[in-house]
């Protein structure tokens, strides 16, 4: 699921304030919301926070629900 979320961020282009995320079967797997600084928080389908991401200088850094860095991606 984390890889799917990372990919969705890279492909999203301009971020929306809130958006629903869908799995490959077309069912909703959760939501993502953007705060005023552009950081994104991801929630599962039950509304529990599963992680965050922040983008600086073309590099997006991903964090798990406890705030530990779990990966980076560069455009």
PQR file of N, CA, C, O and H, with PARSE charges and radii, in Angstrom:
ATOM      1  N   UNK A   1       0.820  -1.188   0.000 -0.4000 1.5000
ATOM      2  CA  UNK A   1       0.000   0.000   0.000 -0.0000 2.0000
ATOM      3  C   UNK A   1       0.868   1.258   0.000  0.5500 1.7000
ATOM      4  O   UNK A   1       0.525   2.243  -0.654 -0.5500 1.4000
ATOM      5  N   UNK A   2       1.979   1.236   0.722 -0.4000 1.5000
ATOM      6  CA  UNK A   2       2.855   2.406   0.767 -0.0000 2.0000
ATOM      7  C   UNK A   2       3.392   2.711  -0.626  0.5500 1.7000
ATOM      8  O   UNK A   2       3.454   3.875  -1.023 -0.5500 1.4000
ATOM      9  H   UNK A   2       2.257   0.436   1.253  0.4000 1.0000
ATOM     10  N   UNK A   3       3.785   1.668  -1.383 -0.4000 1.5000
ATOM     11  CA  UNK A   3       4.289   1.905  -2.741 -0.0000 2.0000
ATOM     12  C   UNK A   3       3.208   2.543  -3.605  0.5500 1.7000
ATOM     13  O   UNK A   3       3.498   3.431  -4.405 -0.5500 1.4000
ATOM     14  H   UNK A   3       3.734   0.722  -1.061  0.4000 1.0000
ATOM     15  N   UNK A   4       1.964   2.097  -3.449 -0.4000 1.5000
ATOM     16  CA  UNK A   4       0.868   2.679  -4.212 -0.0000 2.0000
ATOM     17  C   UNK A   4       0.687   4.147  -3.849  0.5500 1.7000
ATOM     18  O   UNK A   4       0.474   4.982  -4.729 -0.5500 1.4000
ATOM     19  H   UNK A   4       1.728   1.375  -2.798  0.4000 1.0000
ATOM     20  N   UNK A   5       0.769   4.466  -2.567 -0.4000 1.5000
ATOM     21  CA  UNK A   5       0.630   5.857  -2.141 -0.0000 2.0000
ATOM     22  C   UNK A   5       1.768   6.712  -2.677  0.5500 1.7000
ATOM     23  O   UNK A   5       1.545   7.844  -3.105 -0.5500 1.4000
ATOM     24  H   UNK A   5       0.942   3.788  -1.853  0.4000 1.0000
ATOM     25  N   UNK A   6       2.993   6.178  -2.658 -0.4000 1.5000
ATOM     26  CA  UNK A   6       4.135   6.916  -3.184 -0.0000 2.0000
ATOM     27  C   UNK A   6       3.941   7.198  -4.674  0.5500 1.7000
ATOM     28  O   UNK A   6       4.186   8.311  -5.140 -0.5500 1.4000
ATOM     29  H   UNK A   6       3.175   5.258  -2.311  0.4000 1.0000
ATOM     30  N   UNK A   7       3.502   6.192  -5.409 -0.4000 1.5000
ATOM     31  CA  UNK A   7       3.276   6.363  -6.833 -0.0000 2.0000
ATOM     32  C   UNK A   7       2.167   7.364  -7.101  0.5500 1.7000
ATOM     33  O   UNK A   7       2.269   8.172  -8.025 -0.5500 1.4000
ATOM     34  H   UNK A   7       3.302   5.288  -5.031  0.4000 1.0000
ATOM     35  N   UNK A   8       1.110   7.319  -6.306 -0.4000 1.5000
ATOM     36  CA  UNK A   8       0.006   8.251  -6.539 -0.0000 2.0000
ATOM     37  C   UNK A   8       0.431   9.699  -6.317  0.5500 1.7000
ATOM     38  O   UNK A   8      -0.070  10.598  -6.991 -0.5500 1.4000
ATOM     39  H   UNK A   8       1.027   6.663  -5.556  0.4000 1.0000
ATOM     40  N   UNK A   9       1.341   9.933  -5.388 -0.4000 1.5000
ATOM     41  CA  UNK A   9       1.837  11.288  -5.146 -0.0000 2.0000
ATOM     42  C   UNK A   9       2.650  11.772  -6.339  0.5500 1.7000
ATOM     43  O   UNK A   9       2.488  12.907  -6.787 -0.5500 1.4000
ATOM     44  H   UNK A   9       1.749   9.202  -4.840  0.4000 1.0000
ATOM     45  N   UNK A  10       3.517  10.917  -6.847 -0.4000 1.5000
ATOM     46  CA  UNK A  10       4.358  11.315  -7.969 -0.0000 2.0000
ATOM     47  C   UNK A  10       3.552  11.588  -9.221  0.5500 1.7000
ATOM     48  O   UNK A  10       3.911  12.456 -10.017 -0.5500 1.4000
ATOM     49  H   UNK A  10       3.648   9.995  -6.482  0.4000 1.0000
ATOM     50  N   UNK A  11       2.474  10.860  -9.401 -0.4000 1.5000
ATOM     51  CA  UNK A  11       1.656  11.019 -10.604 -0.0000 2.0000
ATOM     52  C   UNK A  11       0.564  12.060 -10.451  0.5500 1.7000
ATOM     53  O   UNK A  11      -0.104  12.403 -11.426 -0.5500 1.4000
ATOM     54  H   UNK A  11       2.183  10.155  -8.755  0.4000 1.0000
ATOM     55  N   UNK A  12       0.374  12.562  -9.255 -0.4000 1.5000
ATOM     56  CA  UNK A  12      -0.761  13.441  -8.991 -0.0000 2.0000
ATOM     57  C   UNK A  12      -0.635  14.815  -9.629  0.5500 1.7000
ATOM     58  O   UNK A  12      -1.654  15.444  -9.914 -0.5500 1.4000
ATOM     59  H   UNK A  12       0.917  12.284  -8.462  0.4000 1.0000
ATOM     60  N   UNK A  13       0.573  15.302  -9.865 -0.4000 1.5000
ATOM     61  CA  UNK A  13       0.733  16.656 -10.394 -0.0000 2.0000
ATOM     62  C   UNK A  13       0.374  17.655  -9.322  0.5500 1.7000
ATOM     63  O   UNK A  13       0.906  17.599  -8.214 -0.5500 1.4000
ATOM     64  H   UNK A  13       1.401  14.791  -9.634  0.4000 1.0000
ATOM     65  N   UNK A  14      -0.512  18.556  -9.635 -0.4000 1.5000
ATOM     66  CA  UNK A  14      -0.946  19.551  -8.649 -0.0000 2.0000
ATOM     67  C   UNK A  14      -1.809  18.864  -7.602  0.5500 1.7000
ATOM     68  O   UNK A  14      -2.732  18.117  -7.926 -0.5500 1.4000
ATOM     69  H   UNK A  14      -0.944  18.601 -10.536  0.4000 1.0000
ATOM     70  N   UNK A  15      -1.498  19.127  -6.361 -0.4000 1.5000
ATOM     71  CA  UNK A  15      -2.221  18.475  -5.267 -0.0000 2.0000
ATOM     72  C   UNK A  15      -3.565  19.151  -5.024  0.5500 1.7000
ATOM     73  O   UNK A  15      -3.691  20.370  -5.146 -0.5500 1.4000
ATOM     74  H   UNK A  15      -0.748  19.734  -6.097  0.4000 1.0000
ATOM     75  N   UNK A  16      -4.550  18.357  -4.684 -0.4000 1.5000
ATOM     76  CA  UNK A  16      -5.866  18.849  -4.309 -0.0000 2.0000
ATOM     77  C   UNK A  16      -5.934  18.869  -2.787  0.5500 1.7000
ATOM     78  O   UNK A  16      -5.179  18.163  -2.118 -0.5500 1.4000
ATOM     79  H   UNK A  16      -4.447  17.367  -4.585  0.4000 1.0000
ATOM     80  N   UNK A  17      -6.825  19.667  -2.247 -0.4000 1.5000
ATOM     81  CA  UNK A  17      -6.956  19.753  -0.797 -0.0000 2.0000
ATOM     82  C   UNK A  17      -7.300  18.395  -0.197  0.5500 1.7000
ATOM     83  O   UNK A  17      -6.670  17.985   0.778 -0.5500 1.4000
ATOM     84  H   UNK A  17      -7.439  20.241  -2.790  0.4000 1.0000
ATOM     85  N   UNK A  18      -8.272  17.695  -0.745 -0.4000 1.5000
ATOM     86  CA  UNK A  18      -8.646  16.347  -0.313 -0.0000 2.0000
ATOM     87  C   UNK A  18      -8.912  15.510  -1.548  0.5500 1.7000
ATOM     88  O   UNK A  18      -9.523  15.979  -2.508 -0.5500 1.4000
ATOM     89  H   UNK A  18      -8.784  18.028  -1.536  0.4000 1.0000
ATOM     90  N   UNK A  19      -8.459  14.290  -1.520 -0.4000 1.5000
ATOM     91  CA  UNK A  19      -8.791  13.404  -2.631 -0.0000 2.0000
ATOM     92  C   UNK A  19      -8.900  11.970  -2.164  0.5500 1.7000
ATOM     93  O   UNK A  19      -8.213  11.551  -1.233 -0.5500 1.4000
ATOM     94  H   UNK A  19      -7.962  13.909  -0.741  0.4000 1.0000
ATOM     95  N   UNK A  20      -9.760  11.232  -2.812 -0.4000 1.5000
ATOM     96  CA  UNK A  20      -9.965   9.827  -2.495 -0.0000 2.0000
ATOM     97  C   UNK A  20      -8.986   9.011  -3.324  0.5500 1.7000
ATOM     98  O   UNK A  20      -8.753   9.306  -4.497 -0.5500 1.4000
ATOM     99  H   UNK A  20     -10.318  11.572  -3.569  0.4000 1.0000
ATOM    100  N   UNK A  21      -8.411   7.974  -2.702 -0.4000 1.5000
ATOM    101  CA  UNK A  21      -7.477   7.089  -3.380 -0.0000 2.0000
ATOM    102  C   UNK A  21      -8.149   5.749  -3.635  0.5500 1.7000
ATOM    103  O   UNK A  21      -8.895   5.249  -2.793 -0.5500 1.4000
ATOM    104  H   UNK A  21      -8.601   7.735  -1.750  0.4000 1.0000
ATOM    105  N   UNK A  22      -7.879   5.168  -4.801 -0.4000 1.5000
ATOM    106  CA  UNK A  22      -8.517   3.920  -5.214 -0.0000 2.0000
ATOM    107  C   UNK A  22      -7.475   2.855  -5.494  0.5500 1.7000
ATOM    108  O   UNK A  22      -6.388   3.146  -5.995 -0.5500 1.4000
ATOM    109  H   UNK A  22      -7.272   5.573  -5.485  0.4000 1.0000
ATOM    110  N   UNK A  23      -7.817   1.621  -5.166 -0.4000 1.5000
ATOM    111  CA  UNK A  23      -6.951   0.486  -5.455 -0.0000 2.0000
ATOM    112  C   UNK A  23      -7.132   0.035  -6.889  0.5500 1.7000
ATOM    113  O   UNK A  23      -7.969   0.580  -7.609 -0.5500 1.4000
ATOM    114  H   UNK A  23      -8.700   1.384  -4.759  0.4000 1.0000
ATOM    115  N   UNK A  24      -6.356  -0.956  -7.318 -0.4000 1.5000
ATOM    116  CA  UNK A  24      -6.438  -1.429  -8.692 -0.0000 2.0000
ATOM    117  C   UNK A  24      -7.790  -2.035  -9.052  0.5500 1.7000
ATOM    118  O   UNK A  24      -8.127  -2.143 -10.232 -0.5500 1.4000
ATOM    119  H   UNK A  24      -5.676  -1.398  -6.733  0.4000 1.0000
ATOM    120  N   UNK A  25      -8.565  -2.429  -8.046 -0.4000 1.5000
ATOM    121  CA  UNK A  25      -9.895  -2.990  -8.305 -0.0000 2.0000
ATOM    122  C   UNK A  25     -10.982  -1.920  -8.367  0.5500 1.7000
ATOM    123  O   UNK A  25     -12.159  -2.230  -8.547 -0.5500 1.4000
ATOM    124  H   UNK A  25      -8.292  -2.341  -7.088  0.4000 1.0000
ATOM    125  N   UNK A  26     -10.574  -0.649  -8.214 -0.4000 1.5000
ATOM    126  CA  UNK A  26     -11.529   0.450  -8.289 -0.0000 2.0000
ATOM    127  C   UNK A  26     -12.198   0.813  -6.982  0.5500 1.7000
ATOM    128  O   UNK A  26     -12.971   1.770  -6.931 -0.5500 1.4000
ATOM    129  H   UNK A  26      -9.617  -0.397  -8.068  0.4000 1.0000
ATOM    130  N   UNK A  27     -11.916   0.061  -5.913 -0.4000 1.5000
ATOM    131  CA  UNK A  27     -12.518   0.363  -4.611 -0.0000 2.0000
ATOM    132  C   UNK A  27     -11.675   1.378  -3.864  0.5500 1.7000
ATOM    133  O   UNK A  27     -10.453   1.410  -4.008 -0.5500 1.4000
ATOM    134  H   UNK A  27     -11.288  -0.717  -5.955  0.4000 1.0000
ATOM    135  N   UNK A  28     -12.330   2.207  -3.068 -0.4000 1.5000
ATOM    136  CA  UNK A  28     -11.632   3.219  -2.287 -0.0000 2.0000
ATOM    137  C   UNK A  28     -10.743   2.562  -1.239  0.5500 1.7000
ATOM    138  O   UNK A  28     -11.181   1.662  -0.523 -0.5500 1.4000
ATOM    139  H   UNK A  28     -13.322   2.182  -2.951  0.4000 1.0000
ATOM    140  N   UNK A  29      -9.489   3.014  -1.149 -0.4000 1.5000
ATOM    141  CA  UNK A  29      -8.577   2.493  -0.132 -0.0000 2.0000
ATOM    142  C   UNK A  29      -8.250   3.555   0.909  0.5500 1.7000
ATOM    143  O   UNK A  29      -7.560   3.269   1.887 -0.5500 1.4000
ATOM    144  H   UNK A  29      -9.133   3.746  -1.731  0.4000 1.0000
ATOM    145  N   UNK A  30      -8.737   4.780   0.712 -0.4000 1.5000
ATOM    146  CA  UNK A  30      -8.492   5.822   1.685 -0.0000 2.0000
ATOM    147  C   UNK A  30      -8.539   7.198   1.064  0.5500 1.7000
ATOM    148  O   UNK A  30      -9.042   7.382  -0.045 -0.5500 1.4000
ATOM    149  H   UNK A  30      -9.298   5.013  -0.083  0.4000 1.0000
ATOM    150  N   UNK A  31      -8.005   8.171   1.799 -0.4000 1.5000
ATOM    151  CA  UNK A  31      -7.996   9.549   1.341 -0.0000 2.0000
ATOM    152  C   UNK A  31      -6.636  10.175   1.610  0.5500 1.7000
ATOM    153  O   UNK A  31      -5.842   9.667   2.402 -0.5500 1.4000
ATOM    154  H   UNK A  31      -7.597   8.022   2.699  0.4000 1.0000
ATOM    155  N   UNK A  32      -6.389  11.287   0.935 -0.4000 1.5000
ATOM    156  CA  UNK A  32      -5.192  12.092   1.175 -0.0000 2.0000
ATOM    157  C   UNK A  32      -5.635  13.536   1.295  0.5500 1.7000
ATOM    158  O   UNK A  32      -6.496  13.992   0.542 -0.5500 1.4000
ATOM    159  H   UNK A  32      -7.034  11.700   0.291  0.4000 1.0000
ATOM    160  N   UNK A  33      -5.053  14.250   2.234 -0.4000 1.5000
ATOM    161  CA  UNK A  33      -5.374  15.664   2.373 -0.0000 2.0000
ATOM    162  C   UNK A  33      -4.080  16.458   2.423  0.5500 1.7000
ATOM    163  O   UNK A  33      -3.041  15.953   2.847 -0.5500 1.4000
ATOM    164  H   UNK A  33      -4.354  13.879   2.845  0.4000 1.0000
ATOM    165  N   UNK A  34      -4.158  17.705   1.984 -0.4000 1.5000
ATOM    166  CA  UNK A  34      -3.000  18.587   1.924 -0.0000 2.0000
ATOM    167  C   UNK A  34      -3.189  19.722   2.915  0.5500 1.7000
ATOM    168  O   UNK A  34      -4.250  20.342   2.968 -0.5500 1.4000
ATOM    169  H   UNK A  34      -5.002  18.116   1.640  0.4000 1.0000
ATOM    170  N   UNK A  35      -2.147  19.990   3.703 -0.4000 1.5000
ATOM    171  CA  UNK A  35      -2.250  21.102   4.647 -0.0000 2.0000
ATOM    172  C   UNK A  35      -1.768  22.396   3.987  0.5500 1.7000
ATOM    173  O   UNK A  35      -1.412  22.399   2.808 -0.5500 1.4000
ATOM    174  H   UNK A  35      -1.284  19.486   3.660  0.4000 1.0000
ATOM    175  N   UNK A  36      -1.757  23.475   4.738 -0.4000 1.5000
ATOM    176  CA  UNK A  36      -1.439  24.789   4.174 -0.0000 2.0000
ATOM    177  C   UNK A  36       0.010  24.911   3.714  0.5500 1.7000
ATOM    178  O   UNK A  36       0.334  25.815   2.944 -0.5500 1.4000
ATOM    179  H   UNK A  36      -2.046  23.472   5.695  0.4000 1.0000
ATOM    180  N   UNK A  37       0.888  24.017   4.171 -0.4000 1.5000
ATOM    181  CA  UNK A  37       2.288  24.066   3.752 -0.0000 2.0000
ATOM    182  C   UNK A  37       2.593  23.110   2.604  0.5500 1.7000
ATOM    183  O   UNK A  37       3.728  23.039   2.132 -0.5500 1.4000
ATOM    184  H   UNK A  37       0.625  23.282   4.797  0.4000 1.0000
ATOM    185  N   UNK A  38       1.577  22.378   2.158 -0.4000 1.5000
ATOM    186  CA  UNK A  38       1.759  21.452   1.043 -0.0000 2.0000
ATOM    187  C   UNK A  38       2.089  20.027   1.454  0.5500 1.7000
ATOM    188  O   UNK A  38       2.230  19.159   0.592 -0.5500 1.4000
ATOM    189  H   UNK A  38       0.655  22.436   2.541  0.4000 1.0000
ATOM    190  N   UNK A  39       2.214  19.768   2.736 -0.4000 1.5000
ATOM    191  CA  UNK A  39       2.441  18.400   3.207 -0.0000 2.0000
ATOM    192  C   UNK A  39       1.153  17.597   3.041  0.5500 1.7000
ATOM    193  O   UNK A  39       0.053  18.140   3.144 -0.5500 1.4000
ATOM    194  H   UNK A  39       2.099  20.473   3.436  0.4000 1.0000
ATOM    195  N   UNK A  40       1.300  16.301   2.784 -0.4000 1.5000
ATOM    196  CA  UNK A  40       0.131  15.444   2.574 -0.0000 2.0000
ATOM    197  C   UNK A  40       0.049  14.436   3.716  0.5500 1.7000
ATOM    198  O   UNK A  40       1.065  13.934   4.196 -0.5500 1.4000
ATOM    199  H   UNK A  40       2.194  15.859   2.700  0.4000 1.0000
ATOM    200  N   UNK A  41      -1.185  14.152   4.143 -0.4000 1.5000
ATOM    201  CA  UNK A  41      -1.433  13.117   5.141 -0.0000 2.0000
ATOM    202  C   UNK A  41      -2.370  12.111   4.499  0.5500 1.7000
ATOM    203  O   UNK A  41      -3.348  12.478   3.847 -0.5500 1.4000
ATOM    204  H   UNK A  41      -2.011  14.560   3.754  0.4000 1.0000
ATOM    205  N   UNK A  42      -2.057  10.832   4.695 -0.4000 1.5000
ATOM    206  CA  UNK A  42      -2.829   9.745   4.102 -0.0000 2.0000
ATOM    207  C   UNK A  42      -3.604   9.010   5.180  0.5500 1.7000
ATOM    208  O   UNK A  42      -3.096   8.768   6.275 -0.5500 1.4000
ATOM    209  H   UNK A  42      -1.263  10.534   5.225  0.4000 1.0000
ATOM    210  N   UNK A  43      -4.847   8.656   4.853 -0.4000 1.5000
ATOM    211  CA  UNK A  43      -5.729   7.947   5.778 -0.0000 2.0000
ATOM    212  C   UNK A  43      -6.225   6.682   5.097  0.5500 1.7000
ATOM    213  O   UNK A  43      -6.480   6.677   3.893 -0.5500 1.4000
ATOM    214  H   UNK A  43      -5.259   8.853   3.964  0.4000 1.0000
ATOM    215  N   UNK A  44      -6.363   5.605   5.871 -0.4000 1.5000
ATOM    216  CA  UNK A  44      -6.922   4.386   5.300 -0.0000 2.0000
ATOM    217  C   UNK A  44      -8.441   4.514   5.194  0.5500 1.7000
ATOM    218  O   UNK A  44      -9.013   5.551   5.531 -0.5500 1.4000
ATOM    219  H   UNK A  44      -6.156   5.609   6.849  0.4000 1.0000
ATOM    220  N   UNK A  45      -9.076   3.458   4.727 -0.4000 1.5000
ATOM    221  CA  UNK A  45     -10.530   3.516   4.509 -0.0000 2.0000
ATOM    222  C   UNK A  45     -11.326   3.617   5.801  0.5500 1.7000
ATOM    223  O   UNK A  45     -12.533   3.859   5.756 -0.5500 1.4000
ATOM    224  H   UNK A  45      -8.611   2.616   4.454  0.4000 1.0000
ATOM    225  N   UNK A  46     -10.680   3.438   6.957 -0.4000 1.5000
ATOM    226  CA  UNK A  46     -11.349   3.595   8.249 -0.0000 2.0000
ATOM    227  C   UNK A  46     -11.065   4.948   8.892  0.5500 1.7000
ATOM    228  O   UNK A  46     -11.527   5.228   9.998 -0.5500 1.4000
ATOM    229  H   UNK A  46      -9.700   3.242   6.993  0.4000 1.0000
ATOM    230  N   UNK A  47     -10.298   5.789   8.188 -0.4000 1.5000
ATOM    231  CA  UNK A  47     -10.002   7.113   8.692 -0.0000 2.0000
ATOM    232  C   UNK A  47      -8.777   7.211   9.575  0.5500 1.7000
ATOM    233  O   UNK A  47      -8.529   8.265  10.161 -0.5500 1.4000
ATOM    234  H   UNK A  47      -9.922   5.561   7.289  0.4000 1.0000
ATOM    235  N   UNK A  48      -8.000   6.138   9.688 -0.4000 1.5000
ATOM    236  CA  UNK A  48      -6.784   6.154  10.506 -0.0000 2.0000
ATOM    237  C   UNK A  48      -5.621   6.690   9.688  0.5500 1.7000
ATOM    238  O   UNK A  48      -5.460   6.322   8.524 -0.5500 1.4000
ATOM    239  H   UNK A  48      -8.201   5.282   9.212  0.4000 1.0000
ATOM    240  N   UNK A  49      -4.812   7.554  10.282 -0.4000 1.5000
ATOM    241  CA  UNK A  49      -3.646   8.086   9.597 -0.0000 2.0000
ATOM    242  C   UNK A  49      -2.638   6.965   9.365  0.5500 1.7000
ATOM    243  O   UNK A  49      -2.296   6.228  10.291 -0.5500 1.4000
ATOM    244  H   UNK A  49      -4.944   7.852  11.228  0.4000 1.0000
ATOM    245  N   UNK A  50      -2.162   6.839   8.122 -0.4000 1.5000
ATOM    246  CA  UNK A  50      -1.185   5.798   7.801 -0.0000 2.0000
ATOM    247  C   UNK A  50       0.154   6.378   7.387  0.5500 1.7000
ATOM    248  O   UNK A  50       1.117   5.629   7.220 -0.5500 1.4000
ATOM    249  H   UNK A  50      -2.439   7.437   7.371  0.4000 1.0000
ATOM    250  N   UNK A  51       0.244   7.701   7.215 -0.4000 1.5000
ATOM    251  CA  UNK A  51       1.522   8.296   6.867 -0.0000 2.0000
ATOM    252  C   UNK A  51       1.381   9.695   6.318  0.5500 1.7000
ATOM    253  O   UNK A  51       0.279  10.213   6.138 -0.5500 1.4000
ATOM    254  H   UNK A  51      -0.538   8.309   7.350  0.4000 1.0000
ATOM    255  N   UNK A  52       2.541  10.298   6.054 -0.4000 1.5000
ATOM    256  CA  UNK A  52       2.586  11.649   5.505 -0.0000 2.0000
ATOM    257  C   UNK A  52       3.664  11.713   4.436  0.5500 1.7000
ATOM    258  O   UNK A  52       4.495  10.814   4.305 -0.5500 1.4000
ATOM    259  H   UNK A  52       3.436   9.877   6.200  0.4000 1.0000
ATOM    260  N   UNK A  53       3.629  12.801   3.674 -0.4000 1.5000
ATOM    261  CA  UNK A  53       4.703  13.071   2.723 -0.0000 2.0000
ATOM    262  C   UNK A  53       4.925  14.573   2.653  0.5500 1.7000
ATOM    263  O   UNK A  53       4.013  15.366   2.887 -0.5500 1.4000
ATOM    264  H   UNK A  53       2.954  13.531   3.781  0.4000 1.0000
ATOM    265  N   UNK A  54       6.149  14.943   2.328 -0.4000 1.5000
ATOM    266  CA  UNK A  54       6.463  16.347   2.102 -0.0000 2.0000
ATOM    267  C   UNK A  54       7.378  16.430   0.892  0.5500 1.7000
ATOM    268  O   UNK A  54       8.224  15.560   0.682 -0.5500 1.4000
ATOM    269  H   UNK A  54       6.890  14.299   2.137  0.4000 1.0000
ATOM    270  N   UNK A  55       7.208  17.474   0.102 -0.4000 1.5000
ATOM    271  CA  UNK A  55       8.012  17.656  -1.096 -0.0000 2.0000
ATOM    272  C   UNK A  55       8.803  18.944  -0.975  0.5500 1.7000
ATOM    273  O   UNK A  55       8.251  20.010  -0.704 -0.5500 1.4000
ATOM    274  H   UNK A  55       6.522  18.181   0.272  0.4000 1.0000
ATOM    275  N   UNK A  56      10.083  18.828  -1.179 -0.4000 1.5000
ATOM    276  CA  UNK A  56      10.981  19.979  -1.152 -0.0000 2.0000
ATOM    277  C   UNK A  56      11.974  19.835  -2.290  0.5500 1.7000
ATOM    278  O   UNK A  56      12.652  18.814  -2.404 -0.5500 1.4000
ATOM    279  H   UNK A  56      10.532  17.962  -1.400  0.4000 1.0000
ATOM    280  N   UNK A  57      12.061  20.844  -3.122 -0.4000 1.5000
ATOM    281  CA  UNK A  57      13.053  20.849  -4.193 -0.0000 2.0000
ATOM    282  C   UNK A  57      12.990  19.662  -5.131  0.5500 1.7000
ATOM    283  O   UNK A  57      14.029  19.181  -5.583 -0.5500 1.4000
ATOM    284  H   UNK A  57      11.511  21.674  -3.030  0.4000 1.0000
ATOM    285  N   UNK A  58      11.800  19.181  -5.432 -0.4000 1.5000
ATOM    286  CA  UNK A  58      11.650  18.064  -6.362 -0.0000 2.0000
ATOM    287  C   UNK A  58      11.801  16.689  -5.735  0.5500 1.7000
ATOM    288  O   UNK A  58      11.675  15.684  -6.433 -0.5500 1.4000
ATOM    289  H   UNK A  58      10.956  19.571  -5.064  0.4000 1.0000
ATOM    290  N   UNK A  59      12.069  16.618  -4.437 -0.4000 1.5000
ATOM    291  CA  UNK A  59      12.181  15.333  -3.747 -0.0000 2.0000
ATOM    292  C   UNK A  59      11.035  15.194  -2.757  0.5500 1.7000
ATOM    293  O   UNK A  59      10.821  16.062  -1.911 -0.5500 1.4000
ATOM    294  H   UNK A  59      12.172  17.435  -3.869  0.4000 1.0000
ATOM    295  N   UNK A  60      10.304  14.095  -2.874 -0.4000 1.5000
ATOM    296  CA  UNK A  60       9.217  13.800  -1.941 -0.0000 2.0000
ATOM    297  C   UNK A  60       9.713  12.776  -0.935  0.5500 1.7000
ATOM    298  O   UNK A  60      10.234  11.726  -1.312 -0.5500 1.4000
ATOM    299  H   UNK A  60      10.479  13.390  -3.561  0.4000 1.0000
ATOM    300  N   UNK A  61       9.552  13.083   0.339 -0.4000 1.5000
ATOM    301  CA  UNK A  61       9.948  12.185   1.417 -0.0000 2.0000
ATOM    302  C   UNK A  61       8.690  11.641   2.070  0.5500 1.7000
ATOM    303  O   UNK A  61       7.759  12.390   2.367 -0.5500 1.4000
ATOM    304  H   UNK A  61       9.129  13.936   0.645  0.4000 1.0000
ATOM    305  N   UNK A  62       8.668  10.325   2.294 -0.4000 1.5000
ATOM    306  CA  UNK A  62       7.505   9.651   2.859 -0.0000 2.0000
ATOM    307  C   UNK A  62       7.805   9.191   4.270  0.5500 1.7000
ATOM    308  O   UNK A  62       8.902   8.716   4.563 -0.5500 1.4000
ATOM    309  H   UNK A  62       9.424   9.716   2.053  0.4000 1.0000
ATOM    310  N   UNK A  63       6.802   9.340   5.154 -0.4000 1.5000
ATOM    311  CA  UNK A  63       6.927   8.975   6.560 -0.0000 2.0000
ATOM    312  C   UNK A  63       5.777   8.052   6.937  0.5500 1.7000
ATOM    313  O   UNK A  63       4.672   8.179   6.408 -0.5500 1.4000
ATOM    314  H   UNK A  63       5.911   9.726   4.916  0.4000 1.0000
ATOM    315  N   UNK A  64       6.037   7.126   7.849 -0.4000 1.5000
ATOM    316  CA  UNK A  64       4.954   6.256   8.304 -0.0000 2.0000
ATOM    317  C   UNK A  64       4.110   6.993   9.349  0.5500 1.7000
ATOM    318  O   UNK A  64       4.348   8.169   9.628 -0.5500 1.4000
ATOM    319  H   UNK A  64       6.934   7.023   8.278  0.4000 1.0000
ATOM    320  N   UNK A  65       3.139   6.306   9.915 -0.4000 1.5000
ATOM    321  CA  UNK A  65       2.216   6.929  10.862 -0.0000 2.0000
ATOM    322  C   UNK A  65       2.914   7.416  12.131  0.5500 1.7000
ATOM    323  O   UNK A  65       2.396   8.290  12.826 -0.5500 1.4000
ATOM    324  H   UNK A  65       2.947   5.351   9.689  0.4000 1.0000
ATOM    325  N   UNK A  66       4.077   6.860  12.435 -0.4000 1.5000
ATOM    326  CA  UNK A  66       4.833   7.273  13.630 -0.0000 2.0000
ATOM    327  C   UNK A  66       5.856   8.364  13.324  0.5500 1.7000
ATOM    328  O   UNK A  66       6.567   8.813  14.223 -0.5500 1.4000
ATOM    329  H   UNK A  66       4.497   6.149  11.870  0.4000 1.0000
ATOM    330  N   UNK A  67       5.937   8.793  12.064 -0.4000 1.5000
ATOM    331  CA  UNK A  67       6.852   9.860  11.702 -0.0000 2.0000
ATOM    332  C   UNK A  67       8.234   9.414  11.262  0.5500 1.7000
ATOM    333  O   UNK A  67       9.117  10.247  11.056 -0.5500 1.4000
ATOM    334  H   UNK A  67       5.359   8.428  11.334  0.4000 1.0000
ATOM    335  N   UNK A  68       8.436   8.107  11.116 -0.4000 1.5000
ATOM    336  CA  UNK A  68       9.726   7.600  10.665 -0.0000 2.0000
ATOM    337  C   UNK A  68       9.806   7.655   9.143  0.5500 1.7000
ATOM    338  O   UNK A  68       8.855   7.276   8.459 -0.5500 1.4000
ATOM    339  H   UNK A  68       7.719   7.430  11.284  0.4000 1.0000
ATOM    340  N   UNK A  69      10.939   8.128   8.606 -0.4000 1.5000
ATOM    341  CA  UNK A  69      11.092   8.185   7.161 -0.0000 2.0000
ATOM    342  C   UNK A  69      11.109   6.760   6.597  0.5500 1.7000
ATOM    343  O   UNK A  69      11.816   5.883   7.094 -0.5500 1.4000
ATOM    344  H   UNK A  69      11.711   8.436   9.162  0.4000 1.0000
ATOM    345  N   UNK A  70      10.303   6.555   5.537 -0.4000 1.5000
ATOM    346  CA  UNK A  70      10.243   5.213   4.931 -0.0000 2.0000
ATOM    347  C   UNK A  70      10.686   5.226   3.483  0.5500 1.7000
ATOM    348  O   UNK A  70      10.820   4.162   2.878 -0.5500 1.4000
ATOM    349  H   UNK A  70       9.729   7.267   5.133  0.4000 1.0000
ATOM    350  N   UNK A  71      10.917   6.400   2.905 -0.4000 1.5000
ATOM    351  CA  UNK A  71      11.388   6.430   1.529 -0.0000 2.0000
ATOM    352  C   UNK A  71      11.423   7.827   0.950  0.5500 1.7000
ATOM    353  O   UNK A  71      10.870   8.777   1.506 -0.5500 1.4000
ATOM    354  H   UNK A  71      10.808   7.264   3.396  0.4000 1.0000
ATOM    355  N   UNK A  72      12.101   7.920  -0.200 -0.4000 1.5000
ATOM    356  CA  UNK A  72      12.189   9.184  -0.927 -0.0000 2.0000
ATOM    357  C   UNK A  72      12.025   8.891  -2.405  0.5500 1.7000
ATOM    358  O   UNK A  72      12.358   7.806  -2.881 -0.5500 1.4000
ATOM    359  H   UNK A  72      12.550   7.149  -0.652  0.4000 1.0000
ATOM    360  N   UNK A  73      11.508   9.873  -3.122 -0.4000 1.5000
ATOM    361  CA  UNK A  73      11.386   9.785  -4.575 -0.0000 2.0000
ATOM    362  C   UNK A  73      11.706  11.155  -5.168  0.5500 1.7000
ATOM    363  O   UNK A  73      11.295  12.190  -4.644 -0.5500 1.4000
ATOM    364  H   UNK A  73      11.238  10.755  -2.735  0.4000 1.0000
ATOM    365  N   UNK A  74      12.445  11.135  -6.266 -0.4000 1.5000
ATOM    366  CA  UNK A  74      12.822  12.373  -6.939 -0.0000 2.0000
ATOM    367  C   UNK A  74      12.253  12.373  -8.346  0.5500 1.7000
ATOM    368  O   UNK A  74      12.291  11.363  -9.049 -0.5500 1.4000
ATOM    369  H   UNK A  74      12.779  10.294  -6.691  0.4000 1.0000
ATOM    370  N   UNK A  75      11.731  13.509  -8.739 -0.4000 1.5000
ATOM    371  CA  UNK A  75      11.191  13.634 -10.099 -0.0000 2.0000
ATOM    372  C   UNK A  75      12.294  13.835 -11.076  0.5500 1.7000
ATOM    373  O   UNK A  75      12.042  13.962 -12.275 -0.5500 1.4000
ATOM    374  H   UNK A  75      11.700  14.329  -8.168  0.4000 1.0000
TER
END
